[in-house]
Amino acid sequence: MELTTADVATLFRVSAGTVARWVQDENLPASEVDSQYRFNREELLEWATIHKLAIPAAILQPGGGGQAAEPSLADALVRGGVAYEVAGADRSELLRAALQGLPLPEGTDREALLSLFLARERLGATAVGDGVAIPHPRCPLVLGLPQSAVRLCFLAQAHDFAAPDGKPVDTLFLMVCRTVHEHLKLLARLATALRSEAFRGVLAQRAAPAEIVAALRREEAAE
């Protein structure tokens, strides 16, 4: 379900006028229906991540009252793994190299998956600033995954990912999720972790996988 201006204002505890200003001046993605703004939850969450806003828990609740199991970002990273010195001449080569180590169901066409990642990049940058990007397919449901996975890749050389702050990207968090709910939840948890000075310090050090996972577990425990 799409959100209205009033919904977004309530979520972020701002006025409707502030939401309209975000659309006009801060590139908040919105569509117009009968001269009224409508907002997609994923796009709103990504925009809030880029602008380093606190992520309201209610943004993850699409309605219906169902109790979905809460995915762990640390567990998803354990499944996806951490790679160092990932190299490529451009964004396409980098994503291809990053996808090679991602655990996917047998028979998955990785080139087709790469096409989905690149299609998402063409829709808008997945870079969130400070050298970090979060590439992911636009449609979390297409992969038929048994479990969601996040793969952390430290690049051998920083590359341009059209980041909002203009900084080149040297750290990728690739996300492949089995449901929209898990995609939103993991993205929100990653956004929260990236606002933590302690976690950013672990990333800056390019720490060992066990240390990065432990840091994520501390961040999740503090939520």
ZADOKE-517469 format. One record per atom (N, C-alpha, C): residue in one letter; x, y, z. Coordinates in steps of 0.2 Angstrom, whole numbers, plus 5000, padded with zeros to 4 digits. Example, Ala and Ser with C-alpha at 12.3 -4.5 7.8 and 13.67 -1.06 7.14 Angstrom:
BEGIN
A506649725039/A506249785039/A506649845039/S506449895035/S506849955036/S506450005039/
//
This chain:
BEGIN
M500449945000/M500050005000/M500450065000/E500350114996/E500750174995/E500550225001/L500950265003/L500850315008/L500650385006/T500250415009/T500050485008/T500550535011/T500450595009/T500850655013/T500750655020/A500150645022/A499950645029/A500250585033/D500350525029/D500650465032/D501350475033/V501750505028/V502450525029/V502550575034/A502150625035/A502250675040/A502150645047/T501650595048/T501550565054/T502150525056/L502450485051/L503050435052/L503650475054/F503750535051/F504350575053/F504250635058/R503650635060/R503450685065/R503650755062/V503450775056/V503550835053/V502850855050/S502850915048/S502250945045/S502150925037/A501550925035/A501450905028/A501850955023/G501951015025/G502251065022/G503051045021/T503251015026/T503950995026/T504050935021/V503550885021/V503550835016/V503550865009/A503150905008/A503150935001/A503750974999/R504051005004/R504751035003/R505250975001/W505250925005/W505650865004/W505650844996/V504950844994/V504850814987/V505150874982/Q505050934984/Q505250984979/Q505951004979/D506251004985/D506951024986/D507450974988/E507250914991/E507650864993/E507650794989/N507250794984/N507250734979/N506950674982/L506450694987/L506050634990/L505650604984/P505750544982/P505350514977/P504550514978/A504150534974/A503450534974/A503150534968/S502550504967/S502150504961/S501450544963/E501150574958/E500550614959/E499950574957/V499450574961/V498850544959/V498250594961/D497950614956/D497350664958/D497650724961/S498250744959/S498550804962/S498850794969/Q498850734971/Q499050714978/Q499750674978/Y500150684982/Y500750644982/Y500650574985/R500950524982/R500950454985/R501650434985/F501850394990/F502550374992/F502550294992/N503150274989/N503250204990/N503750194996/R503550135000/R503950125006/R504650115005/E504850075000/E505550064999/E505950124997/E505650164992/E505950224990/E506050274996/L505450275000/L505550325006/L506050305011/L506150235012/L506650215017/L507350225014/E507450215007/E508050225004/E508250305005/W507750345003/W507850415004/W508050435011/A507650405016/A507850425023/A508550405025/T508750345022/T509450315023/T509950365021/I509850385014/I510350435011/I510350505015/H509850525018/H509750585022/H509950575029/K510150515031/K510350505038/K509750525043/L509150505041/L508650515046/L508450455050/A508250465056/A508050405060/A507550365057/I507550305057/I507050265053/I506450245058/P505850275057/P505350255061/P505150185060/A504950145065/A504850075065/A504150065061/A503750115061/A503050105058/A503150105050/I503750125048/I503750125040/I503850055038/L503950005042/L504049935040/L503449895041/Q502849935043/Q502249895044/Q501749915039/P501649875033/P501249885028/P500549875029/G500349855036/G499649845037/G499449775037/G498949755040/G498649695040/G498749655047/G499249685051/G499349655058/G499649595058/G499949565053/G500249495053/G500949505057/Q501149455060/Q501749455064/Q502249415060/A502649445056/A503149415052/A503749405056/A504149355055/A504749345059/A505249395057/E505649425062/E506049475061/E506749455059/P506949475053/P507649445051/P508149485054/S508749445055/S509349475058/S509849495053/L510049555053/L510549585048/L511249545049/A511349535055/A512049495056/A511949425053/D511449395054/D511349325051/D511349325044/A511049375041/A511049385034/A511749395031/L512149435035/L512849445033/L513249375034/V513149335039/V513449275039/V513349235033/R512749235031/R512549195025/R512849225019/G512849285018/G513149325012/G513949325012/G514249335018/G514949335018/G515249405017/V515849405018/V516249475017/V516849455013/A516949505008/A517449495003/A517849565003/Y518549555002/Y519049605002/Y519349614995/E519549674994/E519949694988/E519549664981/V518849684981/V518449664975/V518649714970/A518749694964/A519049734959/A518549734953/G518549794949/G518149794943/G518349864940/A518249864933/A518349934930/A517849984930/D517249954931/D516649994932/D516149964936/R515549994937/R515049974941/R514749904939/S514749894933/S514449824931/S514949774932/E515649784931/E516149734933/E516149724941/L516049774944/L516149774952/L515549724954/L514949744952/L514349704954/L514449634952/R514649614946/R514749544944/R515249514948/A515749544950/A516249514954/A515949504961/A515549554964/A515249544970/A514749484971/L514449474965/L513849424965/L514149354965/Q514749354963/Q515049284962/Q515049244968/G515249274974/G515249244980/G514649234984/L514049264981/L513449264985/L513149194984/P512949164990/P512549104990/P511849104987/L511749074982/L511149074978/L510849004977/P510248994976/P510048924974/P510348904968/E510448834968/E510748804962/E510348814956/G510748834951/G510448854944/G510248924943/T510348964948/T510249034948/T510649064942/D510349104938/D510749134932/D510949204935/R511649204936/R511949254940/R511949314935/E512049304928/E512049364924/E511349394923/A510849354924/A510149384924/A510049424930/L510349394936/L510249434942/L510649504942/L511249494939/L511649554938/L511249614934/S510849584929/S510449634925/S509949664930/L509649624934/L509149654939/L509549714944/F510149694946/F510549744950/F510649814946/L510849804939/L511049854935/L510349894933/A509849864933/A509149894931/A508949944937/R509149914943/R508949954949/R509450014949/E510050004948/E510550064948/E510250114943/R510050094937/R509750144932/R509150184935/L508750154939/L508250194942/L508450244947/G509050244950/G509250284954/G509850254958/A510250304961/A510850274964/A510650244970/T511050184972/T510950154978/T511550174983/A511950214981/A512450244986/A512050284991/V512250284997/V511950315003/V512450365006/G513050375003/G513450425005/G514050395010/D514550435011/D515150415015/D515450355013/G515450345006/G515850285003/G515450225003/V514850225005/V514450155005/V513850155000/A513750104997/A513150084992/A512850024995/I512150014993/I511849964995/I511449934989/P511849904984/P511449874978/P510949824980/H510449814976/H509949764977/H509449764971/P509149704970/P508649704964/P508049744966/R507649764961/R507049804963/R506549764966/C506549704964/C505949654966/C506249604970/P506149604977/P506449554981/P506149484980/L505549474977/L505249414977/L505449364971/V505849394966/V505949364960/V506449304961/L506849294966/L507449254967/L507249184970/G506649174973/G506549114976/G507049094982/L507249134986/L507849124990/L507549084996/P507849034999/P507649005006/P507749055011/Q508249095011/Q508349145016/Q508649205013/S508549265016/S508849325014/S509649325015/A510049365011/A510749365012/A510949435011/V511549455014/V511849515013/V512549505012/R512849535007/R513649515006/R513949585006/L514449585011/L514849655011/L515449645007/C515649695003/C516149694999/C516549755000/F517249755001/F517649805002/F518049804995/L518049864992/L518249874985/L519049884985/A519349854980/A520049874979/A520249944978/Q519749974974/Q519850044973/Q519150074973/A519050134975/A518450174976/A518150184969/H517550184968/H517250194961/H516650244962/D516450274956/D515850324956/D515250284956/F514850294961/F514150264961/F513650314961/A513750374959/A513350434959/A513050444966/A513450444971/A513250454978/A512950524979/P512450534983/P512250604984/P512750654987/D513250624990/D513750674993/D514350684988/G514350644983/G514850654978/G515450614979/K515450574985/K516050534987/K516050474983/P516650444981/P516650384978/P516550324983/V516250274980/V516050214985/V516650164985/D516750144991/D517250094992/D517050034996/T516350034998/T516049985002/T515349964999/L515249904998/L514549884995/L514249835000/F513649845001/F513249795005/F512649775000/L512849714997/L512349684992/L511749644996/M511149664994/M510549634997/M510149594992/V510049534994/V509549494990/V509049464996/C508449474995/C507949465000/C507349424997/R507049375001/R506549334999/R505849364999/T505749425003/T505149455004/T505249525004/V504749565003/V504749635003/V504849655010/H504549625015/H504549645022/H505349635024/E505649575023/E506349565025/E506749615022/H506649635015/H507049685012/H507049755016/L506449775017/L506349835021/L506649835028/K506549775031/K506849775038/K507549775038/L507849735034/L508649735033/L508849795031/L508549835027/L508849895024/L508749945030/A508249945034/A508149985040/A508649975045/R508849915046/R509349895051/R510049915049/L510149905042/L510749925040/L510850005040/A510350045039/A510350115039/A510450135046/T510150105051/T510250115058/T511050105060/A511250045058/A511950035059/A512450085056/L512350105050/L512750155047/L512750225050/R512250235054/R512250295058/R512650295065/S512950235066/S513350215072/S514050235071/E514350275075/E515050285074/E515450225075/A515250185080/A515650125082/A515650075076/F515050065073/F515050025067/F515450045061/R515350115060/R515750145054/R516450135055/G516650135062/G517350125063/G517650055061/V517250005063/V517349945061/V517449935053/L516949965050/L517049965042/L517649995040/A517850055043/A518350095040/A519050055041/Q519050015046/Q519649965048/Q519649905043/R519149895040/R519049835036/R519249775040/A518849775046/A518949725051/A518849655048/A519049605052/A518849535050/A518149515050/P517849465046/P517149455046/P516849445053/A517149405057/A516849395064/A516849455068/E517249505067/E517249565071/E516649615068/I516549605062/I516049645059/I515349615061/V515249555061/V514649525063/V514549535070/A515049535074/A514949545081/A514649625082/A514949665078/A514749735079/A514049745077/L513849705072/L513149715069/L512649685075/R512849635078/R512449605083/R512349655089/R512849685090/R512849735096/R512349795094/E512349815087/E511949865085/E511249845085/E511049785083/E510449755083/E510149745090/A510549725095/A510349715102/A510149785105/A510449835102/A510349905105/A509749935102/E509449905097/E508749935094/E508249935099/
//
